[in-house]
Amino acid sequence: MPNNLKSMMDKRGMSSTELAYKSGVGARYIGFITQGVRSPSLKVAMKMAQALGCKVEDIFLPTECTKRTQKPA
């Protein structure tokens, strides 16, 4: 599952260790999330968004619509 976590961390100059500390999880877990190997719980996702100063959807919601979500012409 692709996400924007790495780019959000880079924009704010935040390391995975710092984000992990502020989110209450391990740095390795943050790495798994950025790689798309793991998905955080809603509680952890909200803590991550708060630490990054953004909304959960900014991190985890894809920016492009798929055919399935586009309105019919």
PDB file as gemmi writes it, atoms N, CA and C in Angstrom:
CRYST1    1.000    1.000    1.000  90.00  90.00  90.00 P 1                      
ATOM      1  N   MET A   1       0.845  -1.178   0.000  1.00  0.00           N  
ATOM      2  CA  MET A   1       0.000   0.000   0.000  1.00  0.00           C  
ATOM      3  C   MET A   1       0.894   1.246   0.000  1.00  0.00           C  
ATOM      4  N   PRO A   2       0.912   1.968  -1.088  1.00  0.00           N  
ATOM      5  CA  PRO A   2       1.742   3.175  -1.124  1.00  0.00           C  
ATOM      6  C   PRO A   2       1.164   4.272  -0.232  1.00  0.00           C  
ATOM      7  N   ASN A   3       2.060   5.068   0.329  1.00  0.00           N  
ATOM      8  CA  ASN A   3       1.630   6.187   1.156  1.00  0.00           C  
ATOM      9  C   ASN A   3       2.636   7.325   1.014  1.00  0.00           C  
ATOM     10  N   ASN A   4       2.318   8.461   1.589  1.00  0.00           N  
ATOM     11  CA  ASN A   4       3.155   9.659   1.504  1.00  0.00           C  
ATOM     12  C   ASN A   4       3.973   9.891   2.766  1.00  0.00           C  
ATOM     13  N   LEU A   5       4.116   8.888   3.596  1.00  0.00           N  
ATOM     14  CA  LEU A   5       4.765   9.078   4.886  1.00  0.00           C  
ATOM     15  C   LEU A   5       6.200   9.568   4.742  1.00  0.00           C  
ATOM     16  N   LYS A   6       6.977   8.936   3.905  1.00  0.00           N  
ATOM     17  CA  LYS A   6       8.383   9.308   3.743  1.00  0.00           C  
ATOM     18  C   LYS A   6       8.507  10.757   3.266  1.00  0.00           C  
ATOM     19  N   SER A   7       7.711  11.148   2.285  1.00  0.00           N  
ATOM     20  CA  SER A   7       7.804  12.527   1.785  1.00  0.00           C  
ATOM     21  C   SER A   7       7.347  13.537   2.836  1.00  0.00           C  
ATOM     22  N   MET A   8       6.348  13.180   3.649  1.00  0.00           N  
ATOM     23  CA  MET A   8       5.896  14.081   4.710  1.00  0.00           C  
ATOM     24  C   MET A   8       6.995  14.243   5.769  1.00  0.00           C  
ATOM     25  N   MET A   9       7.677  13.161   6.093  1.00  0.00           N  
ATOM     26  CA  MET A   9       8.775  13.227   7.056  1.00  0.00           C  
ATOM     27  C   MET A   9       9.914  14.074   6.491  1.00  0.00           C  
ATOM     28  N   ASP A  10      10.237  13.875   5.234  1.00  0.00           N  
ATOM     29  CA  ASP A  10      11.315  14.642   4.594  1.00  0.00           C  
ATOM     30  C   ASP A  10      10.998  16.140   4.574  1.00  0.00           C  
ATOM     31  N   LYS A  11       9.754  16.488   4.242  1.00  0.00           N  
ATOM     32  CA  LYS A  11       9.347  17.901   4.191  1.00  0.00           C  
ATOM     33  C   LYS A  11       9.511  18.592   5.541  1.00  0.00           C  
ATOM     34  N   ARG A  12       9.314  17.833   6.611  1.00  0.00           N  
ATOM     35  CA  ARG A  12       9.391  18.416   7.951  1.00  0.00           C  
ATOM     36  C   ARG A  12      10.740  18.168   8.627  1.00  0.00           C  
ATOM     37  N   GLY A  13      11.643  17.501   7.915  1.00  0.00           N  
ATOM     38  CA  GLY A  13      12.961  17.229   8.471  1.00  0.00           C  
ATOM     39  C   GLY A  13      12.912  16.309   9.683  1.00  0.00           C  
ATOM     40  N   MET A  14      11.977  15.379   9.661  1.00  0.00           N  
ATOM     41  CA  MET A  14      11.789  14.492  10.800  1.00  0.00           C  
ATOM     42  C   MET A  14      12.318  13.097  10.476  1.00  0.00           C  
ATOM     43  N   SER A  15      13.088  12.541  11.373  1.00  0.00           N  
ATOM     44  CA  SER A  15      13.615  11.187  11.181  1.00  0.00           C  
ATOM     45  C   SER A  15      12.563  10.161  11.598  1.00  0.00           C  
ATOM     46  N   SER A  16      12.774   8.927  11.159  1.00  0.00           N  
ATOM     47  CA  SER A  16      11.850   7.863  11.556  1.00  0.00           C  
ATOM     48  C   SER A  16      11.920   7.621  13.065  1.00  0.00           C  
ATOM     49  N   THR A  17      13.095   7.808  13.648  1.00  0.00           N  
ATOM     50  CA  THR A  17      13.247   7.646  15.091  1.00  0.00           C  
ATOM     51  C   THR A  17      12.427   8.684  15.851  1.00  0.00           C  
ATOM     52  N   GLU A  18      12.482   9.929  15.387  1.00  0.00           N  
ATOM     53  CA  GLU A  18      11.712  11.003  16.037  1.00  0.00           C  
ATOM     54  C   GLU A  18      10.216  10.776  15.878  1.00  0.00           C  
ATOM     55  N   LEU A  19       9.792  10.405  14.669  1.00  0.00           N  
ATOM     56  CA  LEU A  19       8.372  10.146  14.443  1.00  0.00           C  
ATOM     57  C   LEU A  19       7.906   8.959  15.276  1.00  0.00           C  
ATOM     58  N   ALA A  20       8.731   7.944  15.355  1.00  0.00           N  
ATOM     59  CA  ALA A  20       8.382   6.769  16.157  1.00  0.00           C  
ATOM     60  C   ALA A  20       8.187   7.157  17.619  1.00  0.00           C  
ATOM     61  N   TYR A  21       9.096   7.949  18.147  1.00  0.00           N  
ATOM     62  CA  TYR A  21       9.002   8.393  19.540  1.00  0.00           C  
ATOM     63  C   TYR A  21       7.710   9.178  19.773  1.00  0.00           C  
ATOM     64  N   LYS A  22       7.405  10.101  18.874  1.00  0.00           N  
ATOM     65  CA  LYS A  22       6.210  10.936  19.022  1.00  0.00           C  
ATOM     66  C   LYS A  22       4.922  10.149  18.798  1.00  0.00           C  
ATOM     67  N   SER A  23       5.025   9.016  18.088  1.00  0.00           N  
ATOM     68  CA  SER A  23       3.845   8.202  17.788  1.00  0.00           C  
ATOM     69  C   SER A  23       3.682   7.021  18.731  1.00  0.00           C  
ATOM     70  N   GLY A  24       4.694   6.769  19.556  1.00  0.00           N  
ATOM     71  CA  GLY A  24       4.605   5.680  20.512  1.00  0.00           C  
ATOM     72  C   GLY A  24       4.843   4.299  19.926  1.00  0.00           C  
ATOM     73  N   VAL A  25       5.603   4.252  18.830  1.00  0.00           N  
ATOM     74  CA  VAL A  25       5.938   2.970  18.204  1.00  0.00           C  
ATOM     75  C   VAL A  25       7.444   2.908  17.976  1.00  0.00           C  
ATOM     76  N   GLY A  26       7.935   1.785  17.479  1.00  0.00           N  
ATOM     77  CA  GLY A  26       9.357   1.641  17.201  1.00  0.00           C  
ATOM     78  C   GLY A  26       9.735   2.210  15.844  1.00  0.00           C  
ATOM     79  N   ALA A  27      10.987   2.626  15.720  1.00  0.00           N  
ATOM     80  CA  ALA A  27      11.472   3.182  14.450  1.00  0.00           C  
ATOM     81  C   ALA A  27      11.393   2.145  13.330  1.00  0.00           C  
ATOM     82  N   ARG A  28      11.614   0.895  13.672  1.00  0.00           N  
ATOM     83  CA  ARG A  28      11.531  -0.161  12.660  1.00  0.00           C  
ATOM     84  C   ARG A  28      10.109  -0.267  12.102  1.00  0.00           C  
ATOM     85  N   TYR A  29       9.116  -0.099  12.966  1.00  0.00           N  
ATOM     86  CA  TYR A  29       7.721  -0.140  12.539  1.00  0.00           C  
ATOM     87  C   TYR A  29       7.421   1.008  11.572  1.00  0.00           C  
ATOM     88  N   ILE A  30       7.965   2.187  11.847  1.00  0.00           N  
ATOM     89  CA  ILE A  30       7.806   3.322  10.932  1.00  0.00           C  
ATOM     90  C   ILE A  30       8.401   2.957   9.571  1.00  0.00           C  
ATOM     91  N   GLY A  31       9.556   2.301   9.577  1.00  0.00           N  
ATOM     92  CA  GLY A  31      10.169   1.854   8.330  1.00  0.00           C  
ATOM     93  C   GLY A  31       9.270   0.901   7.564  1.00  0.00           C  
ATOM     94  N   PHE A  32       8.641  -0.022   8.265  1.00  0.00           N  
ATOM     95  CA  PHE A  32       7.721  -0.956   7.611  1.00  0.00           C  
ATOM     96  C   PHE A  32       6.536  -0.217   6.996  1.00  0.00           C  
ATOM     97  N   ILE A  33       6.044   0.806   7.671  1.00  0.00           N  
ATOM     98  CA  ILE A  33       4.915   1.579   7.153  1.00  0.00           C  
ATOM     99  C   ILE A  33       5.341   2.347   5.895  1.00  0.00           C  
ATOM    100  N   THR A  34       6.503   2.980   5.924  1.00  0.00           N  
ATOM    101  CA  THR A  34       6.956   3.745   4.756  1.00  0.00           C  
ATOM    102  C   THR A  34       7.178   2.829   3.550  1.00  0.00           C  
ATOM    103  N   GLN A  35       7.561   1.584   3.802  1.00  0.00           N  
ATOM    104  CA  GLN A  35       7.768   0.617   2.722  1.00  0.00           C  
ATOM    105  C   GLN A  35       6.465  -0.010   2.240  1.00  0.00           C  
ATOM    106  N   GLY A  36       5.383   0.207   2.976  1.00  0.00           N  
ATOM    107  CA  GLY A  36       4.106  -0.382   2.600  1.00  0.00           C  
ATOM    108  C   GLY A  36       3.946  -1.817   3.059  1.00  0.00           C  
ATOM    109  N   VAL A  37       4.846  -2.276   3.934  1.00  0.00           N  
ATOM    110  CA  VAL A  37       4.789  -3.646   4.448  1.00  0.00           C  
ATOM    111  C   VAL A  37       3.731  -3.768   5.543  1.00  0.00           C  
ATOM    112  N   ARG A  38       3.574  -2.728   6.325  1.00  0.00           N  
ATOM    113  CA  ARG A  38       2.595  -2.699   7.418  1.00  0.00           C  
ATOM    114  C   ARG A  38       1.676  -1.502   7.260  1.00  0.00           C  
ATOM    115  N   SER A  39       0.498  -1.614   7.860  1.00  0.00           N  
ATOM    116  CA  SER A  39      -0.450  -0.504   7.928  1.00  0.00           C  
ATOM    117  C   SER A  39      -0.691  -0.208   9.401  1.00  0.00           C  
ATOM    118  N   PRO A  40      -0.630   1.055   9.784  1.00  0.00           N  
ATOM    119  CA  PRO A  40      -0.823   1.389  11.195  1.00  0.00           C  
ATOM    120  C   PRO A  40      -2.288   1.322  11.588  1.00  0.00           C  
ATOM    121  N   SER A  41      -2.518   1.171  12.871  1.00  0.00           N  
ATOM    122  CA  SER A  41      -3.887   1.285  13.380  1.00  0.00           C  
ATOM    123  C   SER A  41      -4.311   2.748  13.224  1.00  0.00           C  
ATOM    124  N   LEU A  42      -5.585   2.983  13.336  1.00  0.00           N  
ATOM    125  CA  LEU A  42      -6.082   4.357  13.238  1.00  0.00           C  
ATOM    126  C   LEU A  42      -5.484   5.224  14.341  1.00  0.00           C  
ATOM    127  N   LYS A  43      -5.355   4.667  15.523  1.00  0.00           N  
ATOM    128  CA  LYS A  43      -4.792   5.408  16.652  1.00  0.00           C  
ATOM    129  C   LYS A  43      -3.356   5.851  16.351  1.00  0.00           C  
ATOM    130  N   VAL A  44      -2.538   4.935  15.842  1.00  0.00           N  
ATOM    131  CA  VAL A  44      -1.145   5.260  15.501  1.00  0.00           C  
ATOM    132  C   VAL A  44      -1.098   6.229  14.325  1.00  0.00           C  
ATOM    133  N   ALA A  45      -1.948   6.020  13.323  1.00  0.00           N  
ATOM    134  CA  ALA A  45      -1.986   6.920  12.166  1.00  0.00           C  
ATOM    135  C   ALA A  45      -2.323   8.341  12.603  1.00  0.00           C  
ATOM    136  N   MET A  46      -3.244   8.478  13.544  1.00  0.00           N  
ATOM    137  CA  MET A  46      -3.614   9.799  14.046  1.00  0.00           C  
ATOM    138  C   MET A  46      -2.462  10.444  14.810  1.00  0.00           C  
ATOM    139  N   LYS A  47      -1.729   9.650  15.592  1.00  0.00           N  
ATOM    140  CA  LYS A  47      -0.574  10.182  16.316  1.00  0.00           C  
ATOM    141  C   LYS A  47       0.517  10.616  15.338  1.00  0.00           C  
ATOM    142  N   MET A  48       0.706   9.836  14.280  1.00  0.00           N  
ATOM    143  CA  MET A  48       1.701  10.185  13.270  1.00  0.00           C  
ATOM    144  C   MET A  48       1.327  11.496  12.587  1.00  0.00           C  
ATOM    145  N   ALA A  49       0.068  11.624  12.216  1.00  0.00           N  
ATOM    146  CA  ALA A  49      -0.398  12.839  11.557  1.00  0.00           C  
ATOM    147  C   ALA A  49      -0.242  14.046  12.477  1.00  0.00           C  
ATOM    148  N   GLN A  50      -0.574  13.877  13.729  1.00  0.00           N  
ATOM    149  CA  GLN A  50      -0.425  14.971  14.698  1.00  0.00           C  
ATOM    150  C   GLN A  50       1.044  15.381  14.814  1.00  0.00           C  
ATOM    151  N   ALA A  51       1.926  14.407  14.890  1.00  0.00           N  
ATOM    152  CA  ALA A  51       3.361  14.696  15.001  1.00  0.00           C  
ATOM    153  C   ALA A  51       3.887  15.405  13.759  1.00  0.00           C  
ATOM    154  N   LEU A  52       3.303  15.078  12.600  1.00  0.00           N  
ATOM    155  CA  LEU A  52       3.737  15.688  11.344  1.00  0.00           C  
ATOM    156  C   LEU A  52       2.982  16.980  11.028  1.00  0.00           C  
ATOM    157  N   GLY A  53       1.980  17.300  11.825  1.00  0.00           N  
ATOM    158  CA  GLY A  53       1.211  18.527  11.611  1.00  0.00           C  
ATOM    159  C   GLY A  53       0.353  18.471  10.362  1.00  0.00           C  
ATOM    160  N   CYS A  54      -0.254  17.312  10.113  1.00  0.00           N  
ATOM    161  CA  CYS A  54      -1.108  17.163   8.940  1.00  0.00           C  
ATOM    162  C   CYS A  54      -2.287  16.259   9.287  1.00  0.00           C  
ATOM    163  N   LYS A  55      -3.094  15.935   8.287  1.00  0.00           N  
ATOM    164  CA  LYS A  55      -4.227  15.035   8.471  1.00  0.00           C  
ATOM    165  C   LYS A  55      -3.826  13.622   8.061  1.00  0.00           C  
ATOM    166  N   VAL A  56      -4.512  12.638   8.606  1.00  0.00           N  
ATOM    167  CA  VAL A  56      -4.244  11.235   8.265  1.00  0.00           C  
ATOM    168  C   VAL A  56      -4.371  11.027   6.759  1.00  0.00           C  
ATOM    169  N   GLU A  57      -5.392  11.658   6.161  1.00  0.00           N  
ATOM    170  CA  GLU A  57      -5.592  11.480   4.720  1.00  0.00           C  
ATOM    171  C   GLU A  57      -4.431  12.027   3.891  1.00  0.00           C  
ATOM    172  N   ASP A  58      -3.716  13.026   4.417  1.00  0.00           N  
ATOM    173  CA  ASP A  58      -2.554  13.553   3.704  1.00  0.00           C  
ATOM    174  C   ASP A  58      -1.448  12.503   3.589  1.00  0.00           C  
ATOM    175  N   ILE A  59      -1.404  11.605   4.529  1.00  0.00           N  
ATOM    176  CA  ILE A  59      -0.367  10.568   4.545  1.00  0.00           C  
ATOM    177  C   ILE A  59      -0.813   9.319   3.794  1.00  0.00           C  
ATOM    178  N   PHE A  60      -2.041   8.872   4.042  1.00  0.00           N  
ATOM    179  CA  PHE A  60      -2.448   7.552   3.579  1.00  0.00           C  
ATOM    180  C   PHE A  60      -3.468   7.507   2.453  1.00  0.00           C  
ATOM    181  N   LEU A  61      -4.073   8.616   2.093  1.00  0.00           N  
ATOM    182  CA  LEU A  61      -5.063   8.594   1.019  1.00  0.00           C  
ATOM    183  C   LEU A  61      -4.376   8.879  -0.310  1.00  0.00           C  
ATOM    184  N   PRO A  62      -4.526   7.995  -1.283  1.00  0.00           N  
ATOM    185  CA  PRO A  62      -3.896   8.239  -2.586  1.00  0.00           C  
ATOM    186  C   PRO A  62      -4.421   9.528  -3.210  1.00  0.00           C  
ATOM    187  N   THR A  63      -3.558  10.223  -3.920  1.00  0.00           N  
ATOM    188  CA  THR A  63      -3.953  11.495  -4.516  1.00  0.00           C  
ATOM    189  C   THR A  63      -4.664  11.319  -5.846  1.00  0.00           C  
ATOM    190  N   GLU A  64      -4.473  10.190  -6.495  1.00  0.00           N  
ATOM    191  CA  GLU A  64      -5.111   9.959  -7.785  1.00  0.00           C  
ATOM    192  C   GLU A  64      -6.308   9.040  -7.623  1.00  0.00           C  
ATOM    193  N   CYS A  65      -7.356   9.331  -8.372  1.00  0.00           N  
ATOM    194  CA  CYS A  65      -8.547   8.476  -8.361  1.00  0.00           C  
ATOM    195  C   CYS A  65      -8.287   7.261  -9.258  1.00  0.00           C  
ATOM    196  N   THR A  66      -8.894   6.179  -8.891  1.00  0.00           N  
ATOM    197  CA  THR A  66      -8.840   5.005  -9.754  1.00  0.00           C  
ATOM    198  C   THR A  66     -10.099   4.990 -10.609  1.00  0.00           C  
ATOM    199  N   LYS A  67     -10.166   4.132 -11.603  1.00  0.00           N  
ATOM    200  CA  LYS A  67     -11.350   4.040 -12.456  1.00  0.00           C  
ATOM    201  C   LYS A  67     -12.593   3.776 -11.610  1.00  0.00           C  
ATOM    202  N   ARG A  68     -12.435   2.970 -10.593  1.00  0.00           N  
ATOM    203  CA  ARG A  68     -13.556   2.582  -9.762  1.00  0.00           C  
ATOM    204  C   ARG A  68     -14.127   3.763  -8.979  1.00  0.00           C  
ATOM    205  N   THR A  69     -13.289   4.741  -8.623  1.00  0.00           N  
ATOM    206  CA  THR A  69     -13.770   5.862  -7.810  1.00  0.00           C  
ATOM    207  C   THR A  69     -14.120   7.095  -8.636  1.00  0.00           C  
ATOM    208  N   GLN A  70     -13.878   7.060  -9.927  1.00  0.00           N  
ATOM    209  CA  GLN A  70     -14.192   8.202 -10.774  1.00  0.00           C  
ATOM    210  C   GLN A  70     -15.677   8.219 -11.086  1.00  0.00           C  
ATOM    211  N   LYS A  71     -16.213   9.415 -11.247  1.00  0.00           N  
ATOM    212  CA  LYS A  71     -17.626   9.552 -11.600  1.00  0.00           C  
ATOM    213  C   LYS A  71     -17.810   9.159 -13.066  1.00  0.00           C  
ATOM    214  N   PRO A  72     -18.910   8.507 -13.393  1.00  0.00           N  
ATOM    215  CA  PRO A  72     -19.159   8.149 -14.800  1.00  0.00           C  
ATOM    216  C   PRO A  72     -19.396   9.393 -15.641  1.00  0.00           C  
ATOM    217  N   ALA A  73     -18.982   9.332 -16.878  1.00  0.00           N  
ATOM    218  CA  ALA A  73     -19.126  10.490 -17.786  1.00  0.00           C  
ATOM    219  C   ALA A  73     -20.530  10.621 -18.304  1.00  0.00           C  
TER     220      ALA A  73                                                      
END                                                                             
